[in-house]
Amino acid sequence: MVDYCLQGVEVPMDSATLKQALHHRGINLRYLGHVIKAISQSEHKERLRHILRVALAEVVVRSARRVFNSFVQSVEVWSLSAAVSHFLCCLLVPQFTSAPAGEEPKKKSKRRGGRGGAGASETPAWSAPAGAALTGPALWNLVRQDALETYDITAHLGTSLSHVVEQNGLQRLSLLREFCLKTGVQLRLRDYCLDNQSKAPIGPDDVLNVFPLVKHVHMPVADASKAFRAAQTFIEKGLLDQAQERLKETSYLFGRVCDELHPEACHCLSTLARVTFLQGKTAEARGAQLKAVMLSERVLGFDHPSTIQQYALLAVYLGAGGEKALAQKCLLRARHLLLTVHGEDHPYVATLDGCLGLLLTGEAAGQYLESALRLNMSFFGPTDTHTAFSQHLLSQWLCGQGDYRSAMSHEKEAQAAYSAMFGEDHKQTKCSAEFLRTITQQAVRVERSRREAPDVTEPAAAEGLKPSSETVLEQLALLTGIRKNAESNRLQEFKKRFWEMKLAEATEKVKVINERLVSAKTKREGESTPVAAAGAEEEETPAGAAAGGEEGAAAVCLENGDGGAEHPEEALPSGGQEIRPAEEPSEESRPSAAVSGPPEECSAPGEPEQQETESEEAELHGAVNGGPDVVEGDDARHEETETGEAVRPSEGTVNGGEEVTRAGSHEETNGVNGVHDDDDEDDTDLSGLEKTKKEHLVEVNAKSTKANEAVVNAVIVVNGGAGSGVVVNGAPEE
């Protein structure tokens, strides 16, 4: 609780806001003594004096209320006003001595026409035993005893109320207000001089009524509260349009359930006004805020701290609409109410004084700005955003008055504060440095003109020294909290740490990928040499073809005008993906050689002519004029050997990532034309296999002749020899 008060998050003004702040932090009011002790022992006691002041006032008023309840029970109803006035005088004026018995009653009897005679009025109206003996010191002893029993605190109360007032800056008027609110006493509206020791400040005629007070809880509106929380979430995300819709829905729900007479309904309307103002809808914001002020006065009271804040917000929206006179009246009313509730020594008084300094002109504006700077300096210290902003506002006003020397002094303080909080590279520090540079240049220009021509009037103020109406409106929004004052370094630090973490993760991933690629390359280099030697013994490959791989697989990488790459690792994809070597297939799963196209397009020697016609179209891209050309397509690449056999990729082959199976190798082929031999048949006739192969080669030559006749009308341009690309005029599918 103390830390939040130091940060300016909790700024209670009276007992109601103190109670709300304590309950929000999970602290019961019976622990007020612990709060007072914690603040008294804190090293920032001076900055928390307004919290200590409100807490002590709450202890005094609560203890006095318990004494008052027992005192009133022994008083007759007809003499209740006199007894209440006497109790208040004993509490607020410790040296007060009541009038002699019979003097005051005689005056009353004369005013009432002498009813009852003088004898009936000789006895005081509060002649009960407890009331007759009640004096200022006795009452204060009862208050101290109750505070000791309830809150375990007496050291801060002293021997009389005057000690508390002098040591902690309490206002007797604020104590009177709190006592009336807690006991239900209604007093006449007039000025009460509570410092007069010779005359009773409160008489029986001033006590008008005593209202019964009943504790109650405001009716919860679940749907409206849920919609309001959703709107706050949208505001935090910066989605103002969605937040506005949710806030309108919340206001409608409050109106349907409780006719908007609810504290949360006031807060909802105030938030709606803020959102619409940020969207640039000034008139709509003014209407919503005016309604929020009226509801707050009716639900919470015209002197409630929330109502005071609503007045300040309404003044900003009125100033945005050009109604500066009405905005000044709202601010002056809010300041007057705050002085009555708490006093001048409060941080929110600095906010109101800053707003008045921006809206007023002349010496009055300077006085309010100086007051705001003094309060901010005492509550927040020199290195705080509130103090730095007050320094800037006062420097801005001094520039308008022509006092550039004092303006430079205040702006230097502001720049030093921003530099200490945010650093030299922060935009707030840079803006302050630029404003200071402009002031310095203008001061030099004015001094030079005075020396050259003393009788000449001073030159006009430089551009940027006199604030425009938009600048004043922006500063009002910053003062009242409608807009945030300055950027926080915590978000920038979080972003920096986040990107450093992401960079470390990316570096680690790249390192792992590089290690895998190096290991794969080393493994291929060790295994490709014996496999390539075994393949050379079985069959010679054409010139320019890239032979190699693992376990009899060949990786083909074809480029325009190139025969291929010498090593498979040179054909790695640019994306950095790892090419894993294919495992050696088993006898059952080894694919058959693809002769003259994919297996489904190949036809056996004894199949019908229809299948041969379909096979011709499939072979058109692979065999042209029977030459050893290589066709490079989008989906597959084909290679022909010197004997005219067309080698096509097996099923599942993709460019740059799979192996191509070569026909003519008995180690990889168990059948011809896509027909697989069963592993159970051990009596395979190798001579019959070679014969079937020769017959199929004859058939391939015949099909090549038919293909030549089919492409007579096509223009074929062959660039180079083996391994060159074939370019056919027309669409790629032709």
N, C-alpha and C positions, 0 to 999 in steps of 0.2 A: 504493500500500500504506500509506504514512504517513497519507494523508488518510482512508482507511477506518478506520485505527486511531484517529485523532482523533475520528471520528464515533461510535466505540463499536461499529462493525459487526464488526470483528475484535478479539477479546479472547483471545489465546493465553495458556495457563497454563504449558505446558511445551514440550519440543521436538517432541512429536507434533503438538500443535495449531498450533505455529509452522510446521512443515513443511506441514501441510494448508493453512494460510492462504497461504503463499508459492506453493505449487503451484496453488491456486485462482486466484491472480493471475498465473500464468504465470512465476513467478520460481523459478529453480533454486537449490538450497542452496549451490552454489559462489559465489553472489553475496551470501552473508551479510555479507561485508566491506562491500559497497556499501550494504546495508541499515543496518548499524551507522553508517557514515559519514553517511548521509542523516539518520538520527535525531539524531546528534550535532550536525549543522549546522542542524537545524531550530530555529525560534524556540519551538516547543512541546516542547522536549526534556524538560522536567520532567513534562509530562503523558504522555509516551511512555516513561517510565523503566521500566515493566514490560515493554515490548517490547524495549527495549535490554538489560535484565537477562536475559531469556530467550535473546536472540540471542548475547550474550557467553557464557553458559553452554553453548550449543550449540557454539560455536567451541572452547571449552576442552575439552569432553568428546570431540568428534570428533578433535581433535589428540591428546589423551591416548590415545584408543583405538588410533590408528595406532602410537604409541610402544609401547603395551602389547602389541600383536600381535607386534612384533619382539622384545620382551623375553621373552615367554613361550616363543618357539620355542627358546630356548637353555636352558630349564629342564627338568629331569627330571620325569617324571610323579609320582614318589613325593614330591617336594618342591614340588609345584605350589601347594598351599595356603599354604605359608609364603612363597613368592615373590609370590603375589597379595596377601597381607596386607601384605607389605613395600612393594609398589608403591603400594597405596592409602594407606598411612601417609605415604610420601614425597610423594604428590600432595596430600593434604588437610591435612597438618601439615608445612609446609616446614621448621620447626626441629626436626623429629623426628630423633633419633639412635638407631640400632639398638643392641641390647644387645651386649656384648662377645662375641666368637666363642667358642662352646662353652658359654656360660651357659644359654641357652635350650634347646639340645639336651640338656644334662645333665638338666634337669628332665624333659624328655620321656622320656629313657631310664629314669629312675627310675619314672615313671608307667607305663611299659610293662613294668616288671619287670626292667629292666637288660639287655634283649636287645641283643646286639651290643657291650656294654661301653661304657665312657666314651670309649675311643679312636676308636670308629667314629662318634661324634657330635660330635667336637670341631670339625669343619668345618661352617660354616653350610649350611643346606639350599639356599640360593640362591647357591652358590659359583661360579656361572658368571662369566666375566669381566665381562660386561655387568651382571649382577646385583650382583656384589661392589662395583662402583664406583658403583652407583646411590644417589644422595642426593637430598634435596629440591631444592636449587638446580640440580643437574645435570638432573634430570627437568623442571624448569620451563623451563630453556633449550631442551631438546628440544621441549617443547610450543610455545614462542614461535617457534622456527624453523619448525616445521610450519605454524603459523598464518600466518606471513609468506609461505611458499611457496604455500599453498592459498588463503588468503582475503585476502592482502595487508593484514594488520592486525597491529600489535604495540603501538601506542601505548596502546591501552586495556587491555593485559594487565599492564603494569608489570613489576616485578622479581620478584614472587612472587604466589602465589594470595591472600595476605592483602590485597594492594593491590586486587585485583579485588573481593574480598568487602567491603572497607571503602568503596570508592568507589562501587560500584553496588548494594550491598545484597544480594549473592548469599548463599545459604545453602549451607553445606558439606553439609548433609544432602540438599538437592536435587541437588547435584552427585554425591553418592554414589549416589543413586537413578538418575539419568540414566546414570552410568557402568555400573552393574550391568545396566540394561536394554539397553545397546548392546553389552556384552561377554558377556552370558550368565552373569555371576557371581551365585551364590546365597549370601546371607549369613544368618546366624542371626538370628532375630527377637528383638531386644533393643534397649535404648537405648544409643546410641553417643555418648560424650562426645568430640567432635572438637576441642574447644578446649584440651584438656590437652596441654601441651607436653613433659611429663616422662615420660609413660607412653604406650605404643602403644595407640591407640584400637581397633585391629582386630588380633586375633591369628590365628594359623593355625587354631585351632579354630573360629573364626567363619566361615571359608570352607567351605561345605558341598559345593558342586558348581559346575561350569562347564558350562553348556548350549550346544550349538551353535546359532547363529542363522542362519536361512536366509531370504533375501528372498523374498517371495511377494506375489502380487496376489490379492485376494479375487475369488472366482468371480462373474462378472457374471450377473445374472438379467434378461434383456432385457424380458420381459413384465411382471415385477414392477416394474421401474424405470419402464417406460412408464405403468403404472397409477398409480404413486406420483406421477409428474409431473402426470398428469391430476387427481389428488386435490388437489395443491397449487394447480392452476389454479382448481379449484372453491372452494377456501378463499379465494383472493384475490378471487373474485367474490362471496363471502358465501353460497354455496350449500352449507350444511353437511350437508344430508341426502345430496346427491349425493357430497360429499367423503367422508362416512362409508362409503358403499357401496363407493367406490373403495379406500379404505384397508383395509377388510375383505377385499376381493379381493386387494390387494397382500400382506397378511399371509398369506392362504391360499397364494398362489403361492410366497412365500418358504419357507413350511413344507413345501410339496411338493418344492421343489428342494433346499434346503440345511438343512432341519429348523430353520429360523429362526435358525441360528447364523451370522448375517451382520450387519455393522455397520448396513447400511441397514434391516434388519429391526427393529433397536432403535429407529432413528429413526422408522420407520413406526408402531410401537406407541406411541411417545411422542406422535406427531402425532394418532393415533387417540384417545388419552386426552384430549388438549387439545380436540379437536372435540366429543367426547361431554360433556366438562365444560361447554363453552360452550352445549351444548344442554340443560343442566340434569340430565344423567344422572351424578350424582356416584359412585354405586356402580360403574357400568360404567367410568368413568374411572379409579377406584382400581384395579380389576382389571387394566386394560390397562397402567397405569403400573407396577404391581408386576411384571408380566411383563417390561416393558422394562428395569427395574432388574436383574432376575436375568440376562437375556440380556446386558446390557452388562457386568456383572461377569465373566461367563464368556467373552465374546468379546474385550473390550477390557482388562479388568483392573479390580480393585476400586478402584484409585487413579487411574484414567484420568479426565481432565477431563470427558469426556462422562458417565461414571458419577456424578461429583459433581453435575452439573447434573440428572441423572435423580433423584437423591436429593432435591434441592430441590423438584422438581415433585411428587414423591410426597408430600412434606410438605404441600403446598398441598391436594392431594386428600384427604389424611387429615384435615387441619383442616376441610375442608368437610363431611366425614362425622362430625365431632364427636370424632375421636381426636386430641386436642391433645397428649397426652403422647407418643404415638408420633410425631407430627409434629415435636415438639421434638427427639426423639432423632435423627430423620433429618437435621434441620438441623445439629445439633451434630456428627454424624458427617461430614457434607459439609464443614463448616468445618474440622474436624481434618484431613481428607485434603487440603484445599486448602492449609492451612498447611504440611503436609509436602511437597507438590508444589512450591509456589512461595513461600509466605510470606504474611505479613499485608498487605503493601503491594500489593494488587491490586484492581481495580474490582469483581470478583465477590464479594470478601469483604464489600464494602459491601452488596451484595444480600442475602447470607446474614444479615448483622447486622441489616438492616432487617426481614427476616422473623422473626428471633428476638425482636426488640423488640416485634413485634406479638403474638407468641404467649406470651411470658413476661410476668410481672407483677412489680411492685416495682422495686427499684433496678437489678436485672439488666437489665430491659427498657430503662431509661434509658441504661445504659452501652453497650449494643449500638446504640441509636439514635444516640447521640453519636459512636460510632466510625464508623457508616455515613455520618453527615453530614461528618465530618472527611475520610474517604476520597473521597467524592463532590466535596467542595470542592476537594481537591488534584488530582483527575484531570479534572474537567469544568469547574471554575470556578463562580462564583456565579450566572451566568445560564445555567442548564441545567435541563432537566426533572428529571434525577436529583437535583440539589442542591435544587431547589425542593420536590420531593416529600419529601425527607428533612427539610427544614425544617418542612413541614406535619406529618409524623408526630411529630417531636419536640415541636412545639407542642401537638399533640393529647395526648401523654403528660403534658406539663407541666400541662395543664388538669386532667387527672385527679388530679395530685398537689397541686393548689391553687396552683401558682406561676403566676398569671395575668400577672404583669409579664414574666417570661421568655417565656411563651407568646406574648404580643403581639409581643415583639421578633422571635421566629423567624417568626411568621406574616407580619409586615411584610416580612421578607426574601423570603419565598415569593411574596407578592403583587407585590413589585417585580420579581422574576425573571419571573413570568408576564406582567406588563405589558410588560416589555422584549422578551420573545420573541413574544407573541401580540397585544398591544394591550389597550386598556381594555375593548373590546366582546366579547372572547373569553369563553366560558362558564367556562373555568378561572380566569380573572382574577376574574370575578364571584363564583364560588364561594369563592375565597380572601378576597375583600373581605367577603362575607357572614359567613364564619367569624370574621374579624377583628372585625367589628362585634359579633358575639355574645360573643366573649371580652371586648371592652371593656365591654359592658353588664354582664356577670357580674362583672368586676373592680370596677366602680363600685358594684354592689349589695353585694358582699362588704365593700368598704371602708366603705360607709355603715353596714352592720350592725355592723361592728367599733367604729365611733365611737359609735354609739347604745347598744350593749350589748356591752361587751368580754367579759363572761362567757358570752354566748350562743354556742352552736356556730355554725359557718359554715353559711349556707344551702346547700341542695342545688344541684348543678351544673345549669346551664341545659340545656334540651333542645337537642341537637345537638353538645354538647361531648364527651360520652362516646360513643364509637363503638359501634354495635351489632355483632352477630356477622356480619350481612350486609355491613356496611361493612368490617370487618376482612378478610373473605374477598375482597372486591373489591380491597382494597389489596394483599393477598398476590398476587392474580393480576396486578396491575399491576407489582409489583416483579419477579416472575419472568418477565415477558414473555408470560404466557398471554393477557392482554389488552393492547391498546396503551395507552400512558400518556396521551398528550394528542393532540388533533387538530393536524395540521400546517397551517401557513398556505399551503403550496405548493398544496394542493388548492383552497383558497378562491381563491387568486390565479388558478389555472387556470380555475376556473368564471367568475370575473369577466371575464377576457380572452375566454373563449369567448362569453359573452353579449354583450359589446361588439362582437365580430366579427359575430355573428348580427344584431345591431341595425343595424350599418352596412350589411350586405348587404340587409336588408329595406328600409332607407331608400333605398338605391340603386335597388332594384327599383320602389318606389313612385314615385320621381322619373322613371324611364324610362316607366312607364305613364302618368303625368300628361302628360309631353311628347307621347306618342303621341295621347292623347285631345285635347289642345289642337290638335295639327296636324290631326287628323281633323275637328274642329269647324270650324277655319278653312277647310279644303278644302271642306266641305259648304256653308258659308255663301257661298263664292265660286261654287259650281256650281249651287246650288239655285235661284237667282233666274232665270237664263235658261231653265232647264228648266220651272219653274212657269209662266213667261209663255207658253212654247210650248204647254203643256197647256191653258191657259185659252183660247187661240184655237181649239183643236180641239173642246173639249167642256167644258161647265159641270159642275162637281161639285156635289152636294147641299150644303145648308147644314149646317155642323157637321162635315163630313168633313175630314180632314187630308190635303191634297194637297201633294206635294213629292217630293224625292228626287233621284236622279242618273240621267241617261240614260233618263228616262221611267218610273222605278220609283217607287212610292208606299209610304211607311212608315206603317203604321196602328198606332196605339196607342189602344185603346179602354178606357175605364173606366166604371164604373157611373155613369150620369147625366151623362157627359161625351161630347162629340163627338170628342175626340182632342187631341193636342198640336199646337201650331203648328209647331214645328221638330222634325226627327228627333232632334237631339241631346238634347232634353229627355226622350226615352224610353230613355236609356241604362240598361242593367241596373245594379242596385245593387252587384253584385260587382266593378265596375270594369273589366269586359271591354270591349275595343274593338270597336265596330261598324264594319266596313269597308264602304265603298260598293261596290255590285255593279257589275261591269263590264258594258259594253253588249254584249248577246248578238249573235252573228252572225245572218245570215239563216237559216242551217240550224239553229242551236241555240235560236232564240227560241221560247218556249212559246206555245201557243195559248190563247186566252181560254177561261176556264172558265165556261160558261154553265149555270146551274141545277145546280151541283155539280161534283165532280171529273170529269176527262175520261172515266174509265171508267164513271161513272154517267150520263153524258149519252146521249141517244138521238136519232138523226137523225129527220127527219119521216117517213121511210118504213119505220121499224123496227117489229117486232111489238109487241103490247099487253103482253107479258110484260116487255119492257124498260121500257115506260112505267110499269108498276106498280112496278118496282124504283126507277125514277127518282123516283116520287112520294114514296117513303119517304125518299129522300135529300134531296128538296127541302123536306121538312117543317120542317126547322130553319131554312131560309133564306128562305122566302116564306110569309108568313101573311097571308091576306086581301089579298094583292097590295099591302100597304102598304110604304112605304120603311123597314122596320125593319132593325135590325142585331142579329144574334144573336151573343153572345159565348160561345164554347165553350171546352173544355179544349184541343182540338187545333188548331182553326182558327177564324178570324173571317170573317163574311160581310157583304157590304155590297150594298144594292140601290140602284140609281139611280132617277131620277124616272120613267124609261120602263119600270121593272119588271124590268130586267136584274139578275140575281143575280151578284155578283162574288165569286168564291171564291179562296182562295190557290192558287197554282200548286203543282206537286209540289215537296216539300222545304221548304214554308213552315212556320216556327215562330213563335210569338208573340214579339214584341219583338226579333227578330233578322234577319228576312228581308223581302223586298218582296212586295207584293200586286199582281198584274197586273189592270188595268182592262179590261173588255170595251168594245167600241165604238170602239177606236182602231185605225185602219188602219196606224199606224206600228209597232204591237206585235203585230198579228194578221195571220196569213197565211191563216187558214181559220176555219171556224165548226164548232162542235160537236166540236172535237178533231180535225178533219181538216186536215192540213197540206198546203199547196200546194207543189209542187216548184219549186225555184228556176230550173229549166231552162225552165219554161213562161212565156214572156214575154207571151203573148196572153191575160192574165187579163181576164175580163169583169167590170168593176166594177159595171155595172148589174145583172148577174145576181147578184152578191154581195149587193147591197142588197136585191134581191127575196127571195133566200133568207133574209136576215136578218129581213125583215118577216114572212115565213111562220113563221119560228121564234118570233117574238114572239107571234103569234096562238096558236101551240101552247103557249107558256108560260102565257098567260092561261087556256087551257082546263085545263091541268094545275093551275093555282092554284085553279080552281073545284072540281076533284076533291079537292084537298088540304083545302079548307074543309069538304067533306062528310066527310072522314076524321077530322077533329078536332072533330066536333060535341060529343062527350062530354068533351073536354078543356076545362079552365078556363084561359083565357088572360088574363093580367093585363098590360096594356101600360102601362109607366110613361113618360109623356112622349111626345115625338115622335120625330123621326129621331135615330138614334144611341143610343136608350134600349135597355136590356136587356129581354128577354122572359123572364118567369118562368112555367114550366109546372108545375102541381102534379103530382107524381109523380117517378119516378126520372129522373136526367139523361138516360139513354139513350132515354126515351120522348119 
